[in-house]
């Protein structure tokens, strides 16, 4: 097939549920495949809902030169760790998002440029950051300094409750914020227009590439725009059902537990020569 003979120049990978295994770590096989592709001049770009300081550790170990898309596209750093794009939530929305009684039944989190803040500890969330050691800091949201907030996210064990909250958020500030989900139990709020796809378009332009040069992998609803933008989008077998339904034309591969991204790339680039 002509598709498998194409030499893509930029590989874009989501992390949790995609490139990382079930323990939220990069497997040895995946690391070896990505290292080999970079040695051939293929750029690797990590694109995640995670904070930049969290995924930078992984990128450093990979020697990634393509840069980083973090906080679902609210921040972009180049391969030299320079911030090239940042879009914060309108400050006028924050009083509602952080302090309204509507959010009393969920665990509220803030990503700013240099930290992750919570008002009460939630140790279960730290399990996603074992390798980097990135952790939240407990703070009083009522006394925060007026610094840019890239993302607010809410954790709850009841996805239906989050869906109801999402409706209220969009009814109140839908002209200034956008919402998405990395996981069914995590509702994420960013500035309107922020997405991995929008951020990826900027990176592609900066690198002097074309969208046809890009192959992207994802599994969550926050990967939708990125997969639509890429020259080739690939869905994980474990992808969210709503994402599969939204992108029925995309190829579906194995699961992250099987290190399916690395397996797919190894076969693809072997065929491409």
C-alpha positions as CSV (number, residue, x, y, z in Angstrom):
1,X,0.0,0.0,0.0
2,X,1.2,3.5,-0.8
3,X,0.3,4.6,2.7
4,X,2.8,2.3,4.4
5,X,5.6,3.4,2.0
6,X,5.3,7.0,3.1
7,X,8.2,8.3,5.2
8,X,6.5,10.4,7.9
9,X,8.8,13.1,9.4
10,X,7.0,13.8,12.6
11,X,5.5,11.2,15.0
12,X,3.1,12.7,17.6
13,X,2.2,10.6,20.6
14,X,-0.3,11.0,23.4
15,X,1.1,9.5,26.6
16,X,-1.4,7.8,29.0
17,X,-3.3,5.1,27.3
18,X,-1.2,5.4,24.2
19,X,2.6,5.5,24.4
20,X,2.9,4.6,28.1
21,X,2.0,1.2,29.4
22,X,-0.6,0.2,32.0
23,X,1.8,1.4,34.7
24,X,2.1,4.8,33.1
25,X,5.7,4.1,32.2
26,X,7.5,4.0,28.9
27,X,8.4,0.3,28.1
28,X,11.9,-0.7,27.1
29,X,10.7,-1.9,23.7
30,X,9.0,1.5,23.0
31,X,12.1,3.4,24.1
32,X,14.3,1.3,21.8
33,X,12.0,1.8,18.7
34,X,11.7,5.6,19.3
35,X,15.5,5.9,19.8
36,X,16.0,4.1,16.5
37,X,13.6,6.3,14.6
38,X,15.2,9.5,16.0
39,X,18.6,8.2,14.9
40,X,17.1,8.1,11.4
41,X,16.1,11.8,11.6
42,X,12.4,11.3,12.5
43,X,11.1,13.8,15.0
44,X,9.2,12.7,18.1
45,X,6.6,15.1,19.6
46,X,4.9,14.2,22.9
47,X,1.4,15.7,23.2
48,X,-0.4,15.3,26.5
49,X,-2.9,16.7,29.0
50,X,-0.1,16.5,31.5
51,X,2.0,19.4,32.7
52,X,5.1,20.4,30.9
53,X,7.3,19.8,33.9
54,X,6.0,16.3,34.1
55,X,6.5,15.2,30.5
56,X,9.8,17.1,30.1
57,X,11.5,14.3,32.1
58,X,10.3,11.7,29.7
59,X,11.3,13.8,26.7
60,X,14.7,14.3,28.1
61,X,15.2,10.6,28.5
62,X,14.1,10.1,24.9
63,X,16.3,12.9,23.6
64,X,13.2,14.2,21.9
65,X,14.0,17.2,19.6
66,X,10.4,17.8,18.3
67,X,9.3,19.6,21.4
68,X,6.3,19.1,23.8
69,X,2.6,19.9,23.7
70,X,1.3,20.0,27.3
71,X,-1.9,20.9,29.2
72,X,-3.9,19.8,26.1
73,X,-2.2,22.4,24.0
74,X,-2.3,25.3,26.4
75,X,1.5,25.3,26.4
76,X,4.0,24.3,23.7
77,X,7.8,24.1,24.2
78,X,10.3,23.6,21.4
79,X,13.1,21.0,21.5
80,X,15.3,23.5,23.5
81,X,12.7,23.8,26.3
82,X,11.7,27.3,25.2
83,X,8.1,28.2,25.6
84,X,6.8,29.0,22.1
85,X,3.0,29.1,22.8
86,X,0.9,29.7,25.8
87,X,-2.8,30.4,26.1
88,X,-4.2,30.8,29.6
89,X,-7.8,30.8,30.8
90,X,-9.5,34.2,31.0
91,X,-8.9,35.4,34.6
92,X,-12.5,36.5,34.8
93,X,-13.6,32.8,34.6
94,X,-11.4,31.6,37.5
95,X,-13.6,32.7,40.4
96,X,-16.4,30.5,39.2
97,X,-14.2,27.6,38.1
98,X,-12.3,27.5,41.4
99,X,-14.6,28.7,44.1
100,X,-18.2,28.1,43.1
101,X,-20.1,25.7,45.4
102,X,-21.1,23.8,42.3
103,X,-17.7,22.0,42.5
104,X,-17.9,20.9,46.1
105,X,-18.3,17.2,45.2
106,X,-15.2,17.1,42.9
107,X,-11.5,17.4,43.4
108,X,-10.3,20.6,41.8
109,X,-6.8,21.0,40.3
110,X,-4.9,23.9,38.7
111,X,-2.0,23.8,36.2
112,X,-0.1,27.0,36.1
113,X,3.1,27.5,34.1
114,X,5.4,26.2,36.8
115,X,3.2,24.2,39.2
116,X,0.2,22.0,40.0
117,X,-2.0,23.2,42.8
118,X,-4.8,21.6,44.8
119,X,-6.6,22.6,48.0
120,X,-6.8,19.1,49.4
121,X,-4.5,16.1,48.7
122,X,-5.6,13.3,46.4
123,X,-2.8,10.6,46.4
124,X,-4.5,8.5,43.7
125,X,-3.6,11.2,41.2
126,X,0.1,10.9,41.9
127,X,0.2,7.4,40.5
128,X,0.3,8.9,37.0
129,X,3.6,10.6,37.7
130,X,5.8,7.9,39.2
131,X,8.7,8.3,36.8
132,X,8.9,12.1,36.8
133,X,8.1,12.6,40.5
134,X,5.9,15.6,39.5
135,X,3.5,16.3,42.3
136,X,0.9,18.8,43.4
137,X,1.3,21.5,46.0
138,X,-1.5,22.2,48.5
139,X,-2.6,25.8,48.4
140,X,-5.5,28.0,49.3
141,X,-7.2,29.0,46.1
142,X,-8.7,32.1,47.7
143,X,-5.3,33.6,48.1
144,X,-3.6,32.7,44.9
145,X,-1.4,35.3,43.2
146,X,-2.7,36.4,39.8
147,X,-0.6,34.1,37.6
148,X,-1.8,32.6,34.3
149,X,-3.8,29.3,34.7
150,X,-3.4,26.9,31.8
151,X,-5.8,24.3,32.8
152,X,-8.4,23.5,35.6
153,X,-9.4,19.9,35.9
154,X,-11.8,18.1,38.1
155,X,-11.5,14.5,39.3
156,X,-14.6,12.5,40.3
157,X,-15.5,8.9,40.5
158,X,-18.9,9.6,39.0
159,X,-18.6,10.5,35.3
160,X,-22.2,11.4,35.1
161,X,-21.6,14.1,37.7
162,X,-18.8,15.5,35.6
163,X,-21.0,15.6,32.5
164,X,-23.5,17.7,34.5
165,X,-20.8,20.0,35.6
166,X,-19.5,20.3,32.0
167,X,-23.0,21.5,30.9
168,X,-23.0,24.2,33.7
169,X,-19.5,25.3,32.9
170,X,-20.3,25.8,29.2
171,X,-23.6,27.5,29.9
172,X,-21.7,30.0,32.1
173,X,-18.5,30.5,30.2
174,X,-18.8,28.6,26.9
175,X,-17.7,31.6,25.0
176,X,-14.4,31.7,26.8
177,X,-13.5,28.2,27.7
178,X,-13.4,24.7,26.1
179,X,-13.8,21.3,27.8
180,X,-12.5,17.9,27.2
181,X,-11.7,14.6,28.9
182,X,-8.4,12.8,29.2
183,X,-10.1,10.0,31.2
184,X,-13.9,9.6,31.9
185,X,-13.3,10.6,35.5
186,X,-11.3,13.8,34.7
187,X,-13.0,16.8,33.2
188,X,-10.5,19.4,31.9
189,X,-11.1,23.1,31.2
190,X,-8.9,25.3,29.1
191,X,-9.2,28.6,27.2
192,X,-11.5,28.5,24.3
193,X,-9.8,27.2,21.1
194,X,-7.1,25.3,23.0
195,X,-6.6,21.8,21.8
196,X,-3.7,19.4,20.9
197,X,-4.7,19.8,17.2
198,X,-4.4,23.6,17.3
199,X,-1.0,23.3,19.1
200,X,0.2,20.7,16.6
201,X,-0.6,23.0,13.7
202,X,1.6,25.6,15.2
203,X,4.5,23.1,15.7
204,X,4.2,21.8,12.1
205,X,4.4,25.4,10.8
206,X,7.4,26.2,13.0
207,X,9.3,23.0,11.9
208,X,8.6,23.8,8.2
209,X,6.6,20.7,7.7
210,X,3.2,19.9,6.2
211,X,0.4,18.1,8.0
212,X,0.9,15.2,5.5
213,X,4.3,14.7,7.2
214,X,2.6,13.9,10.5
215,X,1.5,10.6,12.0
216,X,-0.3,10.8,15.3
217,X,-1.5,8.3,17.9
218,X,-4.1,8.8,20.6
219,X,-6.8,7.1,22.8
220,X,-8.7,9.9,24.6
221,X,-11.3,12.5,23.8
222,X,-8.6,15.2,24.2
223,X,-6.8,13.6,21.2
224,X,-9.7,14.3,18.7
225,X,-8.5,17.5,17.1
226,X,-4.9,16.2,16.9
227,X,-5.9,13.0,15.1
228,X,-8.1,14.9,12.7
229,X,-5.3,17.3,11.9
230,X,-2.5,14.7,11.3
231,X,-1.8,13.4,7.8
232,X,-2.5,10.0,9.4
233,X,-4.2,9.5,12.7
234,X,-4.1,6.1,14.4
235,X,-6.4,5.0,17.2
236,X,-5.4,2.7,20.0
237,X,-7.5,-0.5,20.5
238,X,-8.2,0.7,24.1
239,X,-9.4,4.2,22.8
240,X,-12.5,5.8,24.3
241,X,-15.6,4.5,22.6
242,X,-16.7,8.1,21.8
243,X,-13.4,8.8,20.1
244,X,-13.7,5.7,17.9
245,X,-17.3,6.7,17.0
246,X,-16.1,10.3,16.1
247,X,-13.3,9.0,13.9
248,X,-14.6,5.7,12.3
249,X,-12.3,6.1,9.3
250,X,-9.1,5.8,11.3
251,X,-7.0,2.7,11.6
252,X,-7.2,0.9,15.0
253,X,-4.2,-0.9,16.4
254,X,-3.5,-2.8,19.6
255,X,-3.5,-1.5,23.2
256,X,-1.0,0.6,25.1
257,X,-0.4,-2.5,27.4
258,X,1.0,-4.3,24.3
259,X,3.3,-1.3,23.4
260,X,1.3,-1.2,20.1
261,X,2.6,2.2,19.0
262,X,6.2,1.0,19.0
263,X,5.1,-2.3,17.2
264,X,3.2,-0.3,14.6
265,X,6.0,2.2,14.0
266,X,8.6,-0.5,13.7
267,X,6.6,-2.2,11.0
268,X,5.7,1.0,9.2
269,X,9.2,2.4,8.9
270,X,10.7,-1.0,8.0
271,X,8.3,-1.1,5.1
272,X,9.1,2.5,4.2
273,X,12.8,1.5,4.1
